[in-house]
Amino acid sequence: MSMRENDEVSRMSALAVIPARGGSKRIPRKNIRKFCGKPIMVYTIEAAISSGLFDRVMVSTDDTKIAELSQVAGAEVPFMRSAAMADDYATTDDVVLEVLGEYQKRGQCFDYVCCIYPTAPFVTGEVLREAMRLMEQYRPVQVMPVVQFSYPPQRCFILDQNGYAVFKYPQYIVSRSQDLEKQYHDAGQFYLSKVEEYVNRRGIIYDGIMPMIVSELQVQDIDTEFDWKLAEIKYELMKGGQRKEMEDESQWEQAENA
């Protein structure tokens, strides 16, 4: 019995969707590349499972190798992603909507859906439980981790037609940074949504968003080799300088080489 089933307050059903397609042009095979000792997407799968929140933890993929590794890690791959959702133009919301639709065809519906990115090793079961606590306490449309911009966007430059740098917001030229309004952006880790609202809006959520403010140490967009190295450094710092090595890396070696 999961922690969620033991919860006296909440009896709502929840689905975790981890979108992990095979194609990755900037970092080849990014979703299953080793990160501090094990495939990076395994951290996401383990966080979702350890949270105890979800009736299903599933991976949406078009790649058989990713599907096999996901199942070794404990996730479900009840169906493969369609070809239409595997190209460069399909959005994450498109993928999640396809997953929800497929489950509905199979007679399975959920109250909440949590899309967790496969390259988000900083997400933990504790973080996911906090997101659900916020969802159940405040009833927003969506809960999303956000991080403050490291430099005030109000002080940004743009390039004019002659190539010169000019202030985009000249009204803030003499403003002190500490006097400017704090602004935040999506941490790119996960979002937890009410299924009914999410489906009705076709995944386009622009209001009713409850933020979870996280530190820069817990966030790293991974699009380049430099990003990857920086993420590993941050992860080690977050873990107190200790690399979290696999207890038994052989299972991942077998999954990757199968």
N, C-alpha and C positions, 0 to 999 in steps of 0.2 A: 504494500500500500504506500502510495507516494505521500509526501508531506502535504500536498494539496488536498488529498482525500482526508487527512487528519485535521485539517483546518476547520474549526467550528464555525467560522464566519463565512468563508467563501466556498461555494459549491459550483462555481462556474467552470466550464471546460476551456482549455487553452491549448493552442497549437504553436509549436516553434518551427519556423521555416528557415533553413539555412541555404541561401542561394549560392551554388558553387558550380558554375559552368567550367568546361575544360579549357576553353580558349583564354589566353592571357598574353597579350603581345609585348607589353613592356617588361614583365617579369614572367618568363615561361613557367608554366605549371605552378603558378603562385599559390593556389589553394592547397596544394599538398607538399609544398616545399618545406624542408626542415627549418623550424624556428626554435632556437634554444633547445634543441634535442628531439623535437618531434614535429610531425606535419602541422602546419599552422592552424588548419581548420579543426584539428582535434581539440584544441583549446576551447573553441566555440561549442563543439559538441559536448564536451565534458562540463562546461559551465551550464548549458541548458539542462542536461540530465541532473547534475548535482543540485540545481535550484529546487527540484521537486515540484515545479509549477505546472508542468506540461503533461497533458494526456498523450501527446505524440511529439517526438522530436524527429523531424524529417529533413532530409537533404534533397533539394531540387537540383538535379544535374543532368547533363547530356553525356557525361563521360563515365564509361564503365569502371575505370580505375578509381575515380573519385567515389563512385557508388560502392565499390568493394571496400575501400578504406573507411568510408563512413559507417558501414555496417560493422566492421571490426571495432570501431570506436564506440559502437552502441547506438547509433542513429538508425532510423528506418529510411529505406528508399523504396516506397511502395509502388512507384511508377517513375519513369524517366521523363525528363523535360521534353516538351515538343520542339520540333525543329524551329518553329516560329519564335520560340522564346529563347533560343540558343544563339541568335545572331547578335551583332553589335548594336542593334537598334532597340531591342527589347529592354524595357526598364525593369528595375527591381519590383516595382508595383505590378507590372504586367505579369511577372513570374509568380508573385504571391497570389494574385487574383486567379491565375490558372490553377495553382495548387488548391485554393479554397474551392474552386469550381469542381475540380476532380474529386475531392473528398465528398462534396455534396452529392455528386453522381453516385458515390458509393454509400450514401446514406449516413455520412458523418458530418456533423456541423459543430461549430465551436463558437464560444462567446468572445474569446480573445485570440488574436494572432500576434505573435512576436517574430518579426523578421530580424535575424541575427546574422551579421556579415561573417563570412568564413575567415576573414583576415582581421579579426578583432581579439587578439590574445589577452587584452587587458580586461575584458568582460569576465566577470565571475558569477557564480551562482548567487552570491550575496547581493551583487549589484542588480541582478535580475529580480530577486525577491523584493528589493527596495522599490524597483519600478512597479511591480505588481501592488505593493503596499500603497503607493501613490495613486495608482489606477483605482483601487478599491476604495480608498479614502475620499478622493476628490472627484472621481468619476469624469475625468477629462475624455476627450475623443482619443487622444494619443499621449503616450509618455515617451520622451526622447532625451538621451544624454546630449548636453551641449557644453561647449567650452568657450571661454571668453577669448576674443581676438587678442593676440599678444601685443599688438600695437593698435592704437585707436584708428579705426577706418576713416574718421573725420579728418585725419591729417594726411590722407593719401594724395599721391600725385597721379595725374594722367599726362599723356604726351599730346601736345597740340600739333597742328598741321605742319609746323616747322621742325618738329622733333624735340621741342623744349619741354621740360617738366614744369607743369603748372599745378597749383592746388585745385583739386576737384571741388573742395568746399572752402573757398577763400574766407568765408566768415569765421573760420576757426583758426586762422593763421596765428593770432596772438593768444589763443586759449591755451591754458596749461593742460597737459594730458590728464592730470588727476581731476580736472573739472569737467571733462567730457563724459557724456553718457556711456556707460559700459554696453558693449554689444557682443553678441554671442553667435556662434555658428554650430551647425550639426556636427557632433563628434564622429559621425560615420561608423557607429558601432551596432546599434539596434534601434528598433522602434516597436513599441507595444501598443496595439490598437484594439478598439472595439470592432469586432468583425462586421456587425450590421452597418455601422457608420462608414467603415473602411470600404465595404463593397458598394454602398450607396454612392459614395463619392469617387468611386473608381481609383481609390488610393491617393487621391489628391487632397491632402489634409493641410489646410492653411490657417485654421483657427482651432481653439480648444486643445492646444498642445501644452502639456505639463512638462516643464524642463527638469532634468536632473543635471545640475552643474557639476562637472568633473574638472580635474586639474589637467594642465598640459602634460604632466608626467604620465597620465593615464590615456593619452590620446596620441595617435600617430597615423596619418594617412600613408598608406604604403603603395606607391605607384612606381618607384624607382629603386635601384640597388642601394642608393644612399638612404632612402626612406627605410628600407629593410634593416640596414645596419643600425640606424638611429632607433628604430623600434626595439631591436634587441637590447641596445644599451639602456633604453628606458625601462624595458621589462626587467632587466637585471637590477636596476636601481630600485624599482618598485618592490622586488623580491628581496631587498636587503643585500644586493651584491652577489647573490647566489644564483647560478644558472639552474633552472629547473630541468634536470636531465630526465630522460625516460627511465622508469623502473626496469623496463624490459624493451629495448628498442627493436628486438628481433621481430616482434609482431608487426611493426611498421615496415621493417625491411622486407618481410615476407609479403605484406600487402602491396608494397610498391613494386616488387619484383615479380609478382604473380602474373 
